[in-house]
Amino acid sequence: MAMFENLSERLSHSLKKISGKASLSDSNIQETLREVRVALLEADVALPVVKDFIELVKQRAVGREVSSSLNPGQQFLKIVQAELETVMGEKNESLALNAQPPAVILMAGLQGAGKTTSVAKLSRYLREREKKKVMVVSADVYRPAAIEQLKTLAAEVGVEFFPSGQDQKPVDIVNNALAAAKTKFVDVLLVDTAGRLAIDTEMMAEIKQIHQAANPVETLFVIDAMIGQDSVNTAKAFDEALPLTGVILTKVDGDARGGAALSVRHVTGKPIKFLGVGEKTDALEPFHPERIASRILGMGDVLSLIEDVERKVDRKKAERLAKKVAKGKRFDLEDLREQLQQMKQLGGMQGLMDKLPGMGNMAQMAQQKDVTSQFSRMEHIIDSMTPKERANPDILNGSRKRRITLGSGTSIQDLNRLLKQHKQMGKMMKKMKGKGMQNMMRGMGGTLPTGGGMPPGGFPKL
């Protein structure tokens, strides 16, 4: 499911009608705003947020800003985008880590919101992208599984784990972890707390004590986007007990509505700092309101895509392929497999299309056809070949093909489609040999084999 899919679809449809108009009247502005209001309410955006948003857009649209512009329709779209950004917080607010180390980040939230996973994702983010030495500790003494889960995740993401047990008091755990973090010269200590309900006075008293002991630079509230407005209201209640500094919105990839993302800042006064966009430990994105507004309006998010490519694509492999093709050497099945792996690193076709301008609906098509699982199937077929066959698919005769399809659990038709696809890509690569190809591949990070996103004719339906 694409993030903000329903909202994006509705808003794009309403705004497309008005953005092409050469002149705007009060009536067509009112009509569009009515549609925008319904779209926002259906996306589970909090009512006060919708009222304020519509009012602000109306004031700017009916005022001189639109009437005096050369392209009123486009100007109206710009106003909607700017106000969406304002609602969500205008700019990315990074973590305030410039404290005496160890800087403590306290994670709070309801049960099942994805706190422990978010601790692991954030610690990986800090280690890989901020180059910090990180330690994690669990003060959740009520759920032994939580401590074990954090231990496993810490090992997976390569950060220090401070052991804790059910027989200890949460405040003691935090004090001990702080002492250990100091002796190990840790930059950031992340404290996972027990999930609690805002109405549970005993638990709230406990987290206040933990907060006092830890003296965190950041107190982040983890919200499940799929709960929508309820979670936002809980955050508000929570903030009355604890000085929250920001929000991590989880399970955003499972919520096509996006109401929570648009309501959090307005209702709680706290900025969203990160989005959890999947189950893997690298599925955490810093929250950029301007990029999200652009994505919601179907304008893509090219900056995030470029960052993804920079971070996840193997540049050496991309350079190697570019040089190989530039010299007129053959694009073989080993090269195709590398390209498929690079695409998967970037979240497959849907992950790419979500961030490309005007490709929102294509992203849905990619999802319906489950293109990413097709990548895996194509890889399985190539894995079942010998190095010689990968280098020269022309030698594949009937018996070789039978062996490969049996080994990969696919059919002869699947294999033939893959070979046809590979041949088409090879022809395209030949046409593009020379310096032009090399520069293009370097620019793209080598991820899009034909420079146009999908190979000619699209990926085969396996």
C-alpha positions in Angstrom: 0.0 0.0 0.0 1.4 3.4 -1.0 1.7 6.0 1.7 -1.2 8.6 1.6 -2.5 6.7 -1.5 -6.2 7.6 -1.0 -5.6 11.2 0.0 -3.2 11.7 -2.9 -5.6 10.3 -5.4 -8.5 12.4 -4.2 -6.5 15.7 -3.9 -4.8 15.2 -7.3 -8.2 14.7 -8.9 -9.7 17.8 -7.3 -6.7 20.0 -7.9 -6.1 18.9 -11.5 -9.4 20.3 -12.5 -8.6 23.7 -11.1 -4.9 23.9 -11.9 -5.4 24.2 -15.6 -7.9 27.1 -15.4 -6.8 30.4 -16.8 -9.1 32.3 -14.4 -10.6 31.4 -11.0 -13.9 32.4 -9.6 -15.2 32.3 -6.1 -17.5 29.5 -7.0 -14.8 27.2 -8.5 -12.5 27.9 -5.6 -15.3 27.1 -3.1 -16.2 23.9 -5.0 -12.5 22.7 -5.0 -12.2 23.5 -1.3 -15.3 21.5 -0.6 -13.7 18.5 -2.3 -10.4 19.1 -0.5 -12.3 19.2 2.8 -14.1 15.9 2.2 -10.8 14.3 1.0 -9.0 15.4 4.3 -11.9 14.2 6.5 -12.0 10.8 4.7 -8.2 10.6 5.3 -9.0 10.8 9.1 -7.4 14.2 9.5 -8.6 15.8 12.8 -11.5 18.2 12.3 -9.9 21.3 13.8 -6.9 20.8 11.4 -9.2 20.6 8.4 -11.1 23.7 9.4 -8.0 25.8 9.9 -6.3 24.4 6.7 -9.4 25.2 4.5 -9.7 28.7 6.0 -6.1 29.5 5.4 -6.1 28.3 1.8 -9.4 30.2 1.2 -8.0 33.5 2.6 -4.9 33.3 0.4 -6.8 32.0 -2.7 -9.6 34.6 -2.7 -7.1 37.3 -1.9 -4.8 39.1 -4.3 -2.3 36.3 -4.4 -4.2 34.2 -6.9 -6.2 36.9 -8.8 -3.1 38.9 -9.8 -1.0 35.8 -10.8 -0.2 34.9 -14.4 -1.4 31.3 -13.9 -4.1 31.3 -11.2 -4.7 27.5 -11.3 -1.0 26.8 -10.7 -0.9 29.5 -8.0 -3.8 27.9 -6.2 -2.0 24.5 -6.2 1.1 26.2 -4.8 -1.0 27.7 -1.9 -2.4 24.2 -1.1 1.1 22.8 -1.1 2.5 25.6 1.1 -0.4 25.2 3.6 0.1 21.4 3.7 3.7 22.0 4.6 2.7 24.5 7.3 0.2 22.1 8.9 3.0 19.4 9.1 5.7 21.7 10.4 7.3 23.5 7.5 10.8 21.9 7.8 12.5 18.8 9.0 13.4 19.1 12.7 16.5 17.0 13.4 17.4 15.5 16.8 19.1 17.8 19.3 22.2 15.7 20.0 24.7 18.4 20.7 24.7 17.6 24.4 27.5 16.3 26.6 27.7 12.6 25.7 25.9 10.3 26.3 22.9 12.2 24.8 19.8 10.3 26.0 16.8 9.6 23.8 13.7 8.4 25.7 11.2 6.5 23.7 7.6 6.4 24.9 4.3 5.2 23.4 1.3 2.9 23.6 1.5 -0.9 23.5 1.9 -2.2 20.0 2.9 1.1 18.4 6.2 -0.3 17.3 8.5 1.3 20.0 11.1 -1.5 20.3 11.5 -1.8 16.5 11.7 2.0 16.3 14.5 2.0 18.8 16.4 -0.4 16.6 15.7 1.6 13.4 16.7 4.9 15.1 19.9 3.3 16.5 20.8 2.0 13.0 20.1 5.5 11.5 22.3 7.2 14.1 25.1 4.7 13.6 25.1 4.6 9.8 24.0 8.1 8.9 25.1 10.3 11.8 28.2 8.2 12.6 27.4 7.9 16.3 28.4 5.3 18.8 25.0 4.0 20.1 23.9 2.0 23.1 20.3 0.7 23.7 18.6 -0.4 26.9 15.1 -1.7 27.7 13.4 -0.5 30.8 10.3 -2.6 30.0 10.5 -5.0 32.9 6.9 -6.2 32.4 7.5 -8.0 29.1 10.6 -10.2 29.1 10.1 -10.7 25.4 10.7 -7.0 24.8 14.2 -7.2 26.4 15.0 -10.2 24.3 13.7 -8.6 21.2 15.8 -5.5 21.7 18.9 -7.6 22.3 18.3 -9.5 19.0 17.7 -6.2 17.1 20.7 -4.5 18.6 23.0 -7.3 17.4 21.3 -7.1 14.0 22.0 -3.4 13.6 25.4 -3.4 15.2 24.9 -1.3 18.3 25.8 -1.8 22.0 23.1 -3.6 24.1 22.9 -3.0 27.9 21.3 -6.0 29.6 18.4 -5.5 31.9 16.1 -8.0 33.8 12.5 -8.3 35.2 13.7 -8.2 38.8 15.2 -4.7 38.4 13.5 -1.3 38.8 13.3 0.7 35.6 15.0 3.8 37.2 17.9 1.6 38.4 18.2 0.1 34.8 18.5 3.6 33.4 21.0 4.8 36.0 23.2 1.7 35.4 23.0 2.1 31.6 24.0 5.7 31.9 27.1 4.8 33.9 28.0 2.1 31.4 27.5 4.5 28.5 29.9 7.0 30.0 32.7 4.4 30.6 32.3 3.1 27.0 32.3 6.6 25.5 28.9 6.1 23.9 27.5 9.1 22.0 23.8 8.3 22.2 21.9 6.1 24.7 18.4 5.1 23.6 16.0 4.0 26.3 13.0 1.8 25.4 10.2 2.0 27.9 7.1 -0.2 28.6 4.1 0.5 26.5 1.4 2.2 28.5 -2.0 3.8 28.3 -2.2 7.5 29.1 -4.9 6.8 31.6 -2.7 4.4 33.6 -1.6 6.7 36.5 0.9 4.2 38.0 2.7 3.7 34.7 2.7 7.4 34.0 4.3 8.0 37.4 7.0 5.5 36.5 7.9 7.0 33.2 8.1 10.4 34.9 10.7 8.9 37.3 12.6 7.4 34.3 12.5 10.8 32.6 13.9 12.5 35.7 16.7 9.9 36.0 17.6 9.9 32.3 17.4 13.7 31.7 16.9 13.0 28.0 17.7 15.5 25.2 14.9 14.0 23.3 11.6 12.4 24.5 10.0 10.8 21.4 6.5 9.6 21.3 5.9 6.6 19.0 2.5 6.7 17.2 1.0 4.0 15.0 -0.3 5.9 11.9 -2.9 3.2 11.3 -4.8 4.2 14.5 -5.2 7.7 13.0 -6.8 10.4 15.2 -7.0 8.3 18.4 -3.2 8.0 18.6 -2.9 11.8 18.1 -5.2 12.5 21.0 -3.3 10.0 23.2 -0.1 11.9 22.4 -1.8 15.1 23.5 -2.7 13.4 26.9 0.8 12.0 27.2 2.4 15.4 26.6 0.6 16.7 29.6 2.6 14.2 31.8 5.9 14.3 29.9 7.7 17.0 28.0 7.7 15.4 24.6 10.1 16.8 22.0 8.9 15.0 18.9 7.0 12.1 17.3 8.0 9.0 15.3 5.1 8.0 13.1 5.2 4.2 12.5 3.5 1.8 10.0 3.0 4.7 7.6 3.4 2.3 4.7 0.3 0.5 5.9 -1.8 3.6 6.1 -3.1 4.9 2.8 -5.0 7.7 4.5 -2.3 9.7 6.1 -4.6 11.5 8.6 -2.2 11.1 11.5 0.7 12.7 9.6 -1.4 15.7 8.9 -2.9 16.0 12.4 0.0 15.4 14.8 1.8 18.8 14.6 -1.4 20.8 14.8 -3.0 18.8 17.7 0.1 18.2 19.8 2.3 21.1 18.9 5.1 18.5 18.5 7.0 17.9 15.3 7.1 14.6 13.5 10.8 13.8 13.4 10.8 10.4 11.7 8.5 8.1 9.6 8.6 4.3 10.0 8.0 3.1 6.4 8.4 -0.7 6.6 9.4 -3.6 8.8 13.2 -3.7 7.9 15.6 -2.0 10.3 16.6 0.6 7.6 12.9 1.6 7.0 13.1 4.9 8.8 13.0 8.2 7.0 13.6 11.7 8.5 10.3 13.6 8.2 10.4 16.4 5.6 7.0 18.2 5.5 7.8 19.8 2.1 8.6 16.4 0.5 5.6 14.8 2.0 3.3 17.6 0.8 4.8 17.1 -2.7 4.1 13.4 -2.5 0.6 13.9 -1.3 -0.1 16.2 -4.2 1.3 13.6 -6.7 4.4 15.7 -7.4 6.8 13.0 -6.3 9.7 13.2 -3.9 12.9 13.4 -6.1 15.1 14.5 -3.2 14.4 11.5 -1.1 14.9 9.3 -4.2 18.3 10.8 -4.8 19.2 10.3 -1.1 18.1 6.6 -1.4 20.2 6.1 -4.5 23.2 7.7 -2.9 22.9 5.6 0.2 21.7 2.2 -1.1 23.2 1.8 -4.6 26.6 0.1 -5.0 28.4 2.8 -7.0 31.4 0.5 -7.9 29.0 -2.0 -9.5 27.3 0.8 -11.4 30.6 2.1 -12.7 31.7 -1.3 -13.7 28.5 -1.9 -15.8 28.8 1.5 -17.3 32.4 0.9 -18.4 31.5 -2.6 -19.7 28.6 -1.3 -21.9 30.6 1.7 -23.0 33.3 -0.6 -24.4 30.6 -2.4 -26.3 30.8 -5.6 -24.2 27.8 -7.8 -23.8 25.1 -7.1 -21.1 24.8 -10.6 -19.7 22.4 -12.2 -17.2 24.8 -11.6 -14.3 24.5 -7.9 -15.0 20.7 -8.2 -15.2 20.7 -9.9 -11.8 22.8 -7.1 -10.3 20.3 -4.5 -11.6 17.4 -6.4 -10.1 19.2 -6.5 -6.7 19.8 -2.7 -6.9 16.1 -2.1 -7.7 15.1 -4.2 -4.7 17.5 -2.2 -2.5 15.5 0.9 -3.4 12.2 -0.7 -2.5 11.4 -2.2 -5.9 9.4 -0.5 -8.6 6.8 0.8 -6.2 9.4 2.4 -3.9 10.8 4.2 -6.9 7.5 5.2 -8.5 6.1 6.6 -5.3 8.9 9.2 -5.4 8.8 10.1 -9.1 6.6 13.0 -10.1 3.2 12.0 -11.5 3.9 8.3 -11.0 1.5 7.7 -8.1 -1.0 5.7 -10.1 1.8 3.8 -11.8 3.0 2.9 -8.3 -0.4 1.3 -7.7 -0.2 -0.7 -10.9 3.3 -1.8 -10.0 1.9 -3.0 -6.7 -1.0 -4.8 -8.2 1.2 -6.7 -10.5 3.6 -7.3 -7.6 6.6 -6.4 -9.6 9.0 -6.7 -6.7 8.2 -10.4 -6.2 8.7 -10.8 -10.0 12.2 -9.4 -9.5 12.8 -12.2 -6.9 11.5 -14.8 -9.4 13.7 -13.5 -12.1 16.7 -13.7 -9.7 15.8 -17.3 -8.8 15.9 -18.3 -12.5 19.3 -16.6 -13.0 20.6 -18.3 -9.8 19.7 -21.7 -11.2 22.0 -21.1 -14.2 25.7 -22.0 -14.4 28.2 -19.0 -14.7 28.8 -20.1 -18.3 25.0 -19.9 -19.1 24.7 -16.5 -17.4 27.6 -15.2 -19.5 26.2 -16.6 -22.7 22.4 -17.4 -22.7 22.6 -18.5 -26.4 23.8 -21.9 -25.2 20.5 -22.6 -23.4 19.0 -25.7 -25.2 15.9 -27.7 -24.2 17.6 -29.8 -21.5 19.4 -26.9 -19.9 16.1 -24.9 -19.8 14.3 -27.9 -18.1 17.1 -28.1 -15.5 16.9 -24.3 -14.8 13.1 -24.2 -14.5 13.0 -27.2 -12.2 15.8 -25.7 -10.0 14.0 -22.4 -9.7 10.4 -23.6 -9.4 9.3 -21.8 -12.6 8.1 -22.7 -16.0 9.7 -22.7 -19.5 7.4 -19.7 -20.4 8.8 -17.8 -17.4 12.4 -18.5 -18.6 11.7 -17.6 -22.2 10.1 -14.3 -21.1 13.2 -13.4 -19.0 15.5 -14.2 -22.0 13.4 -12.1 -24.3 13.5 -9.2 -21.7 17.2 -9.6 -21.4 17.7 -9.5 -25.2 15.6 -6.3 -25.4 17.7 -4.7 -22.7 20.9 -5.8 -24.4 19.8 -4.2 -27.6 19.0 -0.9 -25.8 22.4 -1.0 -24.1 24.2 -1.5 -27.5 22.5 1.6 -28.8 23.7 3.6 -25.8 27.3 2.5 -25.8 30.0 5.1 -25.7 30.5 8.0 -23.2 26.8 8.9 -23.2 25.9 5.6 -21.6 28.7 5.8 -19.1 27.7 9.3 -17.9 24.1 8.3 -17.7 24.8 5.2 -15.6 27.0 7.2 -13.3 24.3 9.9 -12.9 21.6 7.3 -12.2 23.8 5.3 -9.8 23.3 2.4 -12.2 19.8 1.6 -11.0 17.6 2.2 -14.0 19.1 0.1 -16.8 17.6 1.9 -19.7 17.5 5.5 -18.4 13.7 5.5 -18.6 12.9 3.7 -15.4 11.5 0.5 -16.8 13.1 -1.6 -19.4 11.5 -1.5 -22.9 8.2 -3.2 -22.8 8.1 -3.2 -19.0 9.2 -6.0 -16.8 7.9 -9.4 -17.8 4.9 -10.8 -16.0 6.4 -14.0 -14.5 
